[in-house]
Amino acid sequence: LHDALPIFNPLNGKLKAFVYKVKKQRFSLPFAAPYDTGSVTQGRGINNKRHTCGEYMNGTDGTFHGYLMESGLQNELIFTQFDLTDSLETIPLGINNIGDLVGTAIFSDGTQPAFVSLHETVTTFAVPDAVATFAYQLNTSNQIIGYYIDSNGIKHGYTRDSAGVLTYPIDVPGATETLLLGNNDSNWGVGRYT
């Protein structure tokens, strides 16, 4: 379904990631994952240590794969590939201050569950009867916020507590769709609705 994936930029044929420094009102130099052969790298999440996550494109087959980027001792960028075992595509969408990741993955059977990687142990999960589940952010208590797409193509918000219990659907009254896209350590959420 690729709902969380970037739109290709036709102006220069390349889509690169950046970090925005709010206090200085400055953008970093644009960067691409070193294995980005499809000219698409997108930044999705950043934590207080300035570690970022996102996805890049494999130009050979058009698939998306995850990366984690850290700054080294001399401000060099250190990239680590991040793919779920047996997935066709992996899209990390959020990272907490501990360095745990959340996102979505696509498998050869057509399923698109969300995932959470806690201390490098990966768990996939999906909202029941969803055709795609996206985990957008997790806080330091491992509470997750995101959205899913139901069988009618409608988007709904959900939360997942640290014990793995899902609360869904979360919909703004009167909205045709609701997306939850971020949470903080108090588990307050933000998002958008139509």
Salt bridges, closest charged atoms under 4 A:
ASP3 OD1 - LYS155 NZ 3.14
GLU55 OE1 - ARG44 NE 3.02
GLU70 OE1 - HIS51 NE2 3.94
ASP83 OD2 - HIS65 ND1 3.11
GLU89 OE2 - HIS2 NE2 3.09
ASP150 OD2 - HIS156 NE2 2.76
ASP171 OD2 - HIS156 ND1 2.97
